[in-house]
Amino acid sequence: MNSIIELGILQVAAAYIFSLIVLVIVKVRGISREKEIIISTIRMTLQLIFTGYVLVYIFENMNPWITVLVILIMEVFAIHNIFKRTKDELSKKMKTIIAGSMAAGTLVSLIFFLFVVIQISPWYNPRYFIPIAGMLIGNSMTGISLGVDRLVDGMNSKKHMVESSLMLGATPKMAAKEIVDNAFDAAILPTINSMVGMGIVFLPGMMTGQILSGTSPVTAIEYQIAIMMGILGSVSLTVILFVQLGYRTFFNDQDQLTLND
């Protein structure tokens, strides 16, 4: 009764009909997205197949060094993606702050979640370590990406407001407070919105996967609640570290607004 339904190659191939439907729609509507859709579909397929075989090897050959290496690789790729997603040119100092905030926020949240909440044994068990790290790092990456765009855009569009505040005697922290708060709000809003609709509007991927694998819905719910709290904490911690340190890159040692010129 609890056995999962195995999908054959033809069944998986049948799912690609949805990609073909999207291609037809954009073609008919004259939207030039065919190349992106095809590339993203192929890339997603190859990446997941490769990841699947790698995870099989890692799960069957548990090793603390391999687990740590995988987490480091995930962090590096996440940080690289943040740099690529940002529309504006980032200074070296800003990039350092982004990398540090991502590493510190996600690793602290991950360690607390695995050792205090789940209490895994052994500590490097990749079956728990890697999937949970992926969810925390992935969501934090999205959060910081939004935070970077909002912070940079705010400092540029509200340059005169910041300069006026400085001339009136405000410190850089006071002058940039509204922009920093807006950046933090924009970064965590997607996570909050997903939590609001969870369980009623949609069933999240982790919970759905556990249920499909035969896990009790109650157990799946317990894990989902715990991981959502972990995601919220990880996103909040990484973003608050970034905005609290990142805004300073727009000012020089004399507290003058430079906008990274």
PAZAPA-4460 file (N, C-alpha, C; in steps of 0.05 Angstrom, whole numbers, plus 32768, in hexadecimal, padded with zeros to 4 digits):
% residues 261
    n_x    n_y    n_z   ca_x   ca_y   ca_z    c_x    c_y    c_z   seq   type   mol
   8011   7FE8   8000   8000   8000   8000   8011   8019   8000     1      M     A
   8029   8018   800D   803A   802F   800F   8050   8030   7FFA     2      N     A
   804F   801D   7FE7   8064   801D   7FD2   805F   8034   7FBE     3      S     A
   8075   8040   7FB6   8073   8057   7FA3   8070   804C   7F87     4      I     A
   8061   805B   7F77   805D   8053   7F5B   8076   805B   7F4B     5      I     A
   8083   8047   7F40   809B   804C   7F30   8093   8058   7F15     6      E     A
   80A2   806C   7F0C   809D   8078   7EF2   80B0   806C   7EDD     7      L     A
   80A6   8063   7EC7   80B7   8059   7EB2   80BF   806F   7EA0     8      G     A
   80D1   8069   7E8D   80DC   807D   7E7B   80C5   808A   7E6A     9      I     A
   80B3   807A   7E61   809D   8084   7E51   808A   8096   7E61    10      L     A
   8086   8090   7E7B   8076   80A0   7E8C   8083   80BB   7E91    11      Q     A
   809D   80BB   7E96   80AB   80D4   7E9A   80AB   80E5   7E80    12      V     A
   80AF   80D7   7E69   80AF   80E5   7E50   8095   80F2   7E4A    13      A     A
   807F   80E5   7E53   8064   80F0   7E4F   8061   810B   7E5D    14      A     A
   806F   8110   7E72   806D   8129   7E81   8078   8140   7E71    15      A     A
   8089   813B   7E5D   8094   8150   7E4C   807F   815D   7E3A    16      Y     A
   8068   8152   7E39   8052   815E   7E29   804C   817A   7E33    17      I     A
   8050   817F   7E4D   804B   8199   7E59   805E   81AE   7E4E    18      F     A
   8077   81A5   7E4A   808B   81B7   7E3E   8084   81BE   7E21    19      S     A
   807A   81AA   7E13   8071   81AE   7DF7   8059   81C1   7DF6    20      L     A
   8047   81BF   7E09   8030   81D1   7E0A   8039   81EE   7E0D    21      I     A
   804C   81F2   7E1F   8057   820D   7E23   8064   8217   7E0A    22      V     A
   8073   8206   7DFC   8080   820E   7DE3   806B   8217   7DCE    23      L     A
   8055   8208   7DCC   8040   820F   7DB9   8034   822A   7DC0    24      V     A
   802F   822E   7DDA   8022   8247   7DE3   8033   825F   7DDD    25      I     A
   804D   825E   7DE4   805F   8275   7DDF   8063   8279   7DC1    26      V     A
   8062   8263   7DB1   8065   8266   7D94   804C   8274   7D88    27      K     A
   8035   826B   7D90   801C   8277   7D86   801A   8294   7D8F    28      V     A
   8022   829A   7DA8   801F   82B6   7DB2   8036   82C8   7DA8    29      R     A
   8049   82BC   7D9A   8060   82CD   7D90   8073   82D5   7DA6    30      G     A
   8075   82C5   7DBB   8087   82CC   7DD1   80A2   82BC   7DCC    31      I     A
   80B7   82CB   7DCA   80D1   82BF   7DC3   80DE   82B1   7DDC    32      S     A
   80D3   829B   7DE4   80DE   828C   7DFB   80E3   826F   7DF4    33      R     A
   80E1   8267   7DDB   80E4   824B   7DD4   8100   8241   7DDC    34      E     A
   8115   8250   7DD6   8130   8247   7DDB   8134   8243   7DF9    35      K     A
   812B   8257   7E0A   812E   8255   7E27   8120   823D   7E32    36      E     A
   8108   8237   7E28   80F8   8221   7E32   8105   8207   7E2B    37      I     A
   810F   8204   7E13   811C   81EB   7E0B   8136   81E7   7E1B    38      I     A
   8146   81FC   7E1D   8160   81FA   7E2C   815B   81F3   7E49    39      I     A
   8147   8201   7E55   8142   81FC   7E72   8137   81E0   7E76    40      S     A
   8127   81D6   7E64   811D   81BB   7E66   8133   81A6   7E64    41      T     A
   8144   81A9   7E50   815A   8197   7E4D   816E   8199   7E64    42      I     A
   8174   81B1   7E6C   8187   81B5   7E82   817C   81A9   7E9C    43      R     A
   8163   81AE   7EA2   8156   81A3   7EBA   8158   8184   7EBA    44      M     A
   8152   8178   7EA3   8152   815B   7EA0   816E   814F   7EA5    45      T     A
   8182   815B   7E98   819D   8151   7E9B   81A8   8155   7EB7    46      L     A
   81A2   816C   7EC2   81AB   8172   7EDD   819F   815F   7EF2    47      Q     A
   8185   8159   7EEF   8178   8148   7F03   8181   812B   7F00    48      L     A
   8185   8122   7EE7   818F   8107   7EE3   81AB   8104   7EEF    49      I     A
   81BC   8117   7EEA   81D7   8117   7EF5   81D6   8117   7F13    50      F     A
   81C6   8129   7F1E   81C3   812B   7F3B   81B9   8112   7F48    51      T     A
   81A6   8105   7F3A   819B   80EC   7F44   81B0   80D6   7F48    52      G     A
   81C1   80D3   7F34   81D5   80BE   7F35   81EB   80C5   7F4A    53      Y     A
   81F1   80DF   7F4C   8204   80E8   7F60   81FA   80E2   7F7C    54      V     A
   81E0   80E9   7F81   81D4   80E4   7F9B   81D3   80C7   7FA2    55      L     A
   81CE   80B6   7F8E   81CD   8099   7F94   81E8   8091   7F9E    56      V     A
   81FE   809A   7F91   8219   8093   7F9A   821E   809E   7FB6    57      Y     A
   8217   80B7   7FBB   821D   80C4   7FD5   820D   80B6   7FEB    58      I     A
   81F4   80AF   7FE6   81E3   80A2   7FFA   81EE   8086   8001    59      F     A
   81F8   8078   7FED   8202   805D   7FF1   821E   805D   7FFD    60      E     A
   822C   8073   7FFB   8248   8075   8005   824A   808D   8017    61      N     A
   823E   808C   802F   823E   80A3   8041   825A   80AA   804A    62      M     A
   8261   80C4   8046   827B   80CD   804D   8279   80EB   8055    63      N     A
   8283   80F2   806D   8280   810E   8076   828D   8122   8063    64      P     A
   82A4   811B   8057   82B2   812D   8045   82A2   8132   802C    65      W     A
   8295   811D   8022   8285   8120   8009   826D   8132   800F    66      I     A
   8260   812D   8026   8249   813D   802E   8250   815B   8030    67      T     A
   8266   8160   803D   826F   817C   8041   8276   8188   8026    68      V     A
   8283   8179   8014   828A   8183   7FFA   8271   818A   7FEA    69      L     A
   825D   8179   7FEB   8244   817F   7FDC   8237   8199   7FE6    70      V     A
   8237   819D   8001   822B   81B5   800C   823B   81CE   8002    71      I     A
   8255   81CC   8002   8266   81E2   7FF9   8261   81E9   7FDB    72      L     A
   825E   81D4   7FCB   8258   81D8   7FAF   823D   81E6   7FAC    73      I     A
   8229   81DD   7FBB   820F   81EA   7FBA   8210   8207   7FC1    74      M     A
   8220   820D   7FD6   8223   8229   7FDE   8230   823A   7FC8    75      E     A
   8245   822F   7FBC   8253   823E   7FA7   8241   8243   7F8F    76      V     A
   8232   822F   7F87   8220   8233   7F70   8209   8247   7F77    77      F     A
   8200   8246   7F90   81EB   8259   7F98   81F5   8275   7F97    78      A     A
   820D   827A   7FA2   8218   8295   7FA2   821D   829E   7F86    79      I     A
   8227   828C   7F75   822C   8293   7F59   8212   829B   7F4B    80      H     A
   81FC   828D   7F51   81E2   8293   7F45   81D8   82AE   7F4E    81      N     A
   81DD   82B5   7F67   81D5   82D0   7F71   81E3   82E6   7F61    82      I     A
   81FD   82E2   7F5C   820C   82F6   7F4D   8201   82F8   7F30    83      F     A
   81FA   82E1   7F25   81EF   82E1   7F09   81D4   82EE   7F07    84      K     A
   81C3   82EA   7F1C   81A8   82F4   7F1C   81A6   8312   7F1F    85      R     A
   81BA   831E   7F2D   81B9   833A   7F33   81BC   834B   7F19    86      T     A
   81AA   835D   7F16   81AA   836E   7EFE   81C0   8382   7EFD    87      K     A
   81C8   838C   7F14   81DD   83A1   7F16   81F8   8395   7F1C    88      D     A
   820D   83A4   7F14   8228   839C   7F1A   822D   839E   7F38    89      E     A
   8239   8389   7F43   823E   8389   7F60   825B   838D   7F65    90      L     A
   8261   839C   7F7A   827D   83A1   7F82   8288   8388   7F8F    91      S     A
   82A2   8386   7F91   82AF   836F   7F9D   82A7   836C   7FBA    92      K     A
   82A4   8383   7FC8   829C   8383   7FE4   8280   8378   7FE7    93      K     A
   826E   8380   7FD5   8252   8377   7FD6   8251   8359   7FD1    94      M     A
   8261   834F   7FBE   8262   8332   7FB8   826C   8322   7FD1    95      K     A
   8280   832E   7FDE   828A   8320   7FF6   8275   831E   800C    96      T     A
   8265   8334   800F   8250   8334   8023   823A   8320   801C    97      I     A
   8233   831F   8002   821F   830C   7FF9   8228   82EF   7FFF    98      I     A
   8241   82E9   7FF8   824B   82CE   7FFD   824C   82C7   801A    99      A     A
   8256   82DA   802A   8258   82D6   8047   823C   82D2   8054   100      G     A
   8229   82E2   804C   820E   82E1   8057   8201   82C6   804F   101      S     A
   8204   82BD   8036   81F9   82A4   802E   8205   828D   803E   102      M     A
   8220   828C   803F   822D   8277   804D   8226   8276   806B   103      A     A
   8228   828D   8078   8223   828E   8095   8205   8287   809B   104      A     A
   81F3   8294   808D   81D7   8291   8093   81CD   8274   808E   105      G     A
   81D4   8269   8077   81CA   824E   8070   81D7   8239   8081   106      T     A
   81F1   823B   8086   81FF   8226   8095   81F6   8226   80B3   107      L     A
   81F3   823E   80BE   81E9   823F   80DA   81CD   8232   80DC   108      V     A
   81BC   823A   80C9   81A0   822F   80C9   81A0   8211   80C4   109      S     A
   81B1   8208   80B2   81B3   81EB   80AB   81BD   81DB   80C3   110      L     A
   81D2   81E4   80D0   81DD   81D6   80E7   81C8   81D4   80FD   111      I     A
   81BB   81EA   8103   81A7   81EA   8118   8190   81D7   8111   112      F     A
   8187   81D8   80F8   8170   81C8   80F0   8177   81AA   80F1   113      F     A
   818E   81A2   80E8   8196   8186   80E7   819D   817B   8103   114      L     A
   81AB   818B   8113   81B4   8180   812C   81A1   8184   8143   115      F     A
   8190   8199   8142   817E   819F   8158   8161   8196   8151   116      V     A
   8158   819C   8139   813C   8195   8132   813A   8178   812B   117      V     A
   8149   816F   8117   8147   8153   810D   8159   8140   811D   118      I     A
   8170   814A   8126   8183   8139   8135   818B   8120   8126   119      Q     A
   8197   8125   810E   819E   810E   80FD   81B7   8100   8108   120      I     A
   81BA   80E7   8101   81D1   80D7   8109   81D6   80C2   80F3   121      S     A
   81EF   80C1   80E9   8205   80D3   80EE   8200   80EF   80E4   122      P     A
   8210   8102   80ED   820B   811E   80E7   820D   8124   80C9   123      W     A
   821D   8114   80BB   8221   8119   809E   820F   8108   808C   124      Y     A
   81FA   80FD   8098   81E8   80EC   8088   81DD   80FC   806F   125      N     A
   81E6   80F6   8057   81DF   8106   8040   81C2   8105   8038   126      P     A
   81B4   80F0   8041   8197   80ED   803A   8187   8104   8046   127      R     A
   8190   810E   805C   8183   8125   8069   8193   813F   8063   128      Y     A
   81AD   813E   8066   81BE   8156   8063   81BA   8164   8049   129      F     A
   81BC   8155   8033   81BD   8162   8018   81A2   816D   8010   130      I     A
   818B   815E   8012   8172   8169   8009   8169   8181   801A   131      P     A
   816E   8180   8034   8166   8197   8045   8178   81AF   8040   132      I     A
   8192   81AA   803C   81A4   81C0   8035   819B   81CD   801B   133      A     A
   8193   81BC   8008   818A   81C7   7FEE   8172   81DA   7FF1   134      G     A
   815F   81D2   8002   8148   81E3   8006   814F   81FD   8014   135      M     A
   8160   81FC   8029   8168   8214   8037   8178   8226   8025   136      L     A
   818C   821B   8018   819D   822B   8007   818E   8237   7FEF   137      I     A
   817D   8227   7FE3   816E   8230   7FCB   815B   8247   7FD2   138      G     A
   814D   8245   7FE8   813B   825A   7FF0   814A   8273   7FF9   139      N     A
   8160   826F   8007   8170   8286   800F   817D   8294   7FF7   140      S     A
   8184   8285   7FE3   818F   8291   7FCA   817A   82A3   7FBD   141      M     A
   8161   829A   7FBC   814C   82AA   7FB1   8147   82C3   7FC1   142      T     A
   8148   82C0   7FDC   8143   82D6   7FEE   8158   82EC   7FEA   143      G     A
   8172   82E4   7FEB   8187   82F8   7FE8   8187   8305   7FCC   144      I     A
   8180   82F5   7FB7   817E   8301   7F9C   816A   8318   7F9C   145      S     A
   8153   8313   7FA8   813F   8328   7FA9   8148   833F   7FBA   146      L     A
   8156   8339   7FD0   8160   834E   7FE2   8175   835F   7FD4   147      G     A
   8187   8353   7FC5   819C   8362   7FB7   818F   8375   7FA3   148      V     A
   817C   836B   7F93   8170   837C   7F7F   8161   8394   7F8C   149      D     A
   8152   838E   7FA1   8143   83A3   7FAE   8156   83B8   7FBC   150      R     A
   816B   83AE   7FC8   817E   83C0   7FD6   818C   83D2   7FC2   151      L     A
   8197   83C6   7FAD   81A5   83D6   7F98   8193   83EA   7F8B   152      V     A
   817B   83E0   7F83   8167   83F2   7F76   815F   8409   7F89   153      D     A
   815B   8402   7FA3   8152   8416   7FB6   8167   842C   7FBA   154      G     A
   8180   8423   7FBC   8196   8436   7FC1   819A   8449   7FA9   155      M     A
   8195   843F   7F91   8197   844F   7F79   817F   8462   7F75   156      N     A
   8167   8456   7F78   814F   8466   7F73   8149   847A   7F89   157      S     A
   8153   8475   7FA2   814E   8487   7FB8   8168   8494   7FC1   158      K     A
   817A   8498   7FAE   8194   84A5   7FB4   8190   84C0   7FC1   159      K     A
   817F   84D1   7FB6   817B   84EC   7FC1   8170   84EC   7FDD   160      H     A
   815E   84D9   7FE3   8153   84D7   7FFE   8168   84CF   8012   161      M     A
   817A   84BD   800A   8190   84B4   801C   81A3   84CC   8020   162      V     A
   81AA   84DA   800B   81BD   84F0   800D   81B1   8506   801E   163      E     A
   8197   850B   801B   818A   8520   802B   818A   8519   8049   164      S     A
   8186   84FF   804F   8187   84F6   806B   81A3   84F9   8076   165      S     A
   81B7   84F3   8066   81D3   84F6   806F   81D9   8513   8075   166      L     A
   81D0   8525   8064   81D5   8542   8068   81C8   854D   8081   167      M     A
   81B1   8540   8089   81A3   8548   80A1   81AF   853B   80BA   168      L     A
   81C4   852C   80B7   81D1   8521   80CE   81CC   8503   80D3   169      G     A
   81BD   84F6   80C2   81B8   84DA   80C6   81D0   84C9   80C0   170      A     A
   81D3   84B3   80CE   81E8   84A0   80C8   81E1   848F   80B0   171      T     A
   81F4   8482   80A3   81ED   8471   808C   81D8   845C   8092   172      P     A
   81DA   8451   80AB   81C6   843D   80B3   81AA   8449   80B4   173      K     A
   81A7   8461   80BF   818E   846E   80C0   8184   8477   80A5   174      M     A
   8196   8481   8094   818E   848B   807A   8185   8474   8067   175      A     A
   8190   845C   806B   818A   8445   805A   8175   8432   8066   176      A     A
   816B   8439   807E   815A   8426   808C   8141   841E   807C   177      K     A
   8133   8431   8070   811B   842A   8060   8122   8418   8049   178      E     A
   8138   841D   803C   8140   840C   8025   8148   83F0   802E   179      I     A
   8156   83EF   8044   815E   83D5   804F   8146   83C5   8058   180      V     A
   8133   83D2   8065   811B   83C4   806E   810A   83BA   8056   181      D     A
   8108   83CA   8041   80FA   83C2   8029   8107   83AA   801B   182      N     A
   8122   83AA   801B   8131   8394   800F   812C   837A   801F   183      A     A
   812D   837C   8039   8128   8364   804A   810B   835A   8046   184      F     A
   80F8   836D   8045   80DC   8365   8042   80D8   8357   8027   185      D     A
   80E3   8362   8012   80E0   8356   7FF7   80ED   833A   7FF6   186      A     A
   8102   8336   8005   8111   831D   8004   8102   8306   8012   187      A     A
   80F5   830C   8028   80E8   82F7   8038   80CA   82F3   8030   188      I     A
   80BF   8306   8020   80A3   8305   8019   809B   82EB   800B   189      L     A
   80AA   82E2   7FF7   80A3   82C9   7FE9   80A1   82B1   7FFC   190      P     A
   80B3   82B0   800F   80B2   829A   8023   8099   829B   8034   191      T     A
   8093   82B3   803D   807A   82B7   804D   8062   82B0   803D   192      I     A
   8061   82B9   8024   8049   82B4   8013   8046   8296   800E   193      N     A
   805C   8287   800B   805A   826A   8007   8050   825C   8020   194      S     A
   8057   8267   8037   804D   825B   8050   802F   8260   8054   195      M     A
   8026   8277   804B   8009   827D   804E   7FF7   826A   803E   196      V     A
   8000   8263   8026   7FEF   8251   8015   7FF5   8234   8019   197      G     A
   8009   822D   8028   8011   8211   802B   7FFC   8200   803A   198      M     A
   7FF5   81E9   802F   7FE2   81D7   803B   7FC6   81DC   8032   199      G     A
   7FBF   81F4   802A   7FA4   81FA   8020   7FA4   81FE   8002   200      I     A
   7FB6   8210   7FF9   7FB7   8216   7FDC   7FC8   8201   7FCE   201      V     A
   7FDE   81F8   7FDA   7FEF   81E4   7FCD   7FFD   81D3   7FE2   202      F     A
   8007   81BC   7FDA   8017   81AB   7FEA   8034   81AE   7FE1   203      L     A
   8046   81B5   7FF3   8062   81BA   7FEB   8070   81A0   7FE1   204      P     A
   8086   81A4   7FD2   8093   818E   7FC5   809E   8179   7FD8   205      G     A
   80AA   8182   7FEE   80B5   816F   8001   809F   815D   800D   206      M     A
   8089   8169   8015   8073   815A   8021   8066   8147   800C   207      M     A
   8063   8151   7FF4   8058   8140   7FDE   8069   8128   7FD9   208      T     A
   8084   812D   7FD8   8096   8117   7FD3   8096   8102   7FE8   209      G     A
   8094   810A   8001   8093   80F7   8017   8079   80E7   8016   210      Q     A
   8063   80F4   8010   8049   80E6   800F   8049   80D2   7FF8   211      I     A
   8054   80DA   7FE1   8055   80C8   7FCA   8067   80B0   7FD0   212      L     A
   807B   80B4   7FE1   808D   809E   7FE8   8082   808B   7FFD   213      S     A
   806A   8091   8007   805D   8080   801B   805E   808A   8037   214      G     A
   806B   80A1   803C   806C   80AC   8057   8051   80B5   8060   215      T     A
   804B   80B2   807A   8032   80BB   8085   802F   80D9   8081   216      S     A
   8017   80E3   8078   8013   80FF   8074   8019   810F   808E   217      P     A
   8014   8104   80A5   8019   8112   80BE   8038   8116   80C1   218      V     A
   8047   8101   80BC   8064   8103   80BD   806F   8117   80A9   219      T     A
   8063   8116   8091   806B   8129   807C   8066   8146   8084   220      A     A
   804F   814A   8091   8048   8165   809A   805B   816E   80AF   221      I     A
   8063   815D   80C1   8076   8164   80D6   8090   816E   80CA   222      E     A
   809A   815E   80B7   80B3   8166   80A9   80B0   8180   809A   223      Y     A
   8098   8183   808D   8094   819C   807D   8093   81B5   808F   224      Q     A
   8086   81B2   80A5   8085   81C9   80B8   80A1   81D0   80C1   225      I     A
   80B0   81BC   80C9   80CB   81C0   80D2   80DD   81CD   80BD   226      A     A
   80DB   81C2   80A4   80ED   81CD   808F   80E4   81E9   8087   227      I     A
   80CB   81F0   8088   80C2   820B   8082   80CC   821F   8097   228      M     A
   80CC   8216   80B0   80D7   8228   80C4   80F5   822B   80C0   229      M     A
   8103   8216   80B7   811F   8217   80B1   8125   822A   809A   230      G     A
   8114   8228   8085   8117   8239   806D   8112   8256   8075   231      I     A
   80FD   825C   8084   80F8   8277   808D   810F   8282   809D   232      L     A
   811A   8272   80AF   8131   827B   80BF   8149   8280   80AE   233      G     A
   814F   826E   809B   8166   8270   808A   8165   8288   8078   234      S     A
   814E   828C   806C   814A   82A4   805A   814D   82BD   806A   235      V     A
   813F   82BF   8081   8140   82D7   8092   815C   82DD   809B   236      S     A
   816B   82C8   80A4   8186   82CD   80AF   8199   82D6   8099   237      L     A
   8198   82C8   8082   81AA   82D0   806C   81A5   82EC   8062   238      T     A
   818B   82F2   805F   8183   830D   8054   818A   8323   8068   239      V     A
   8184   831F   8081   818A   8334   8095   81A8   8339   8097   240      I     A
   81B8   8324   8095   81D5   8328   8095   81DD   8338   807D   241      L     A
   81D1   8331   8066   81D9   833F   804D   81D1   835D   804E   242      F     A
   81B8   8363   8054   81AF   837F   8053   81BD   8390   8068   243      V     A
   81C2   8384   8080   81CF   8394   8095   81ED   839A   808F   244      Q     A
   81F9   8389   807F   8215   838D   8077   8217   839A   805B   245      L     A
   8204   8392   804A   8205   839B   802E   8201   83B9   802A   246      G     A
   81F0   83C5   8039   81EB   83E2   8035   8204   83F3   8039   247      Y     A
   8216   83E9   804A   822E   83F8   8050   8240   83FB   8038   248      R     A
   823D   83E9   8024   824F   83EA   800D   8248   8402   7FFB   249      T     A
   8232   840F   8001   822A   8427   7FF1   8235   8441   7FFE   250      F     A
   8243   843E   8014   824F   8455   8022   826D   8452   8025   251      F     A
   827B   8468   8025   8298   8467   802A   829E   846A   8047   252      N     A
   82B8   846C   804E   82C0   846E   806A   82B7   8488   8077   253      D     A
   82B1   849C   8066   82A8   84B6   8070   8289   84B7   8071   254      Q     A
   827C   84A0   806E   825F   849E   806F   8252   84AD   8058   255      D     A
   8260   84AF   8041   8255   84BC   802A   824A   84A7   8017   256      Q     A
   8234   84AD   800A   8227   849B   7FF7   8238   8499   7FDD   257      L     A
   8240   8482   7FD6   8251   847E   7FBE   8244   846E   7FA8   258      T     A
   8230   845D   7FB0   8222   844C   7F9D   8236   843B   7F8D   259      L     A
   824C   8432   7F9B   825F   8420   7F8F   826D   842B   7F77   260      N     A
   826F   8445   7F75   827C   8451   7F5E   829B   844D   7F60   261      D     A
***
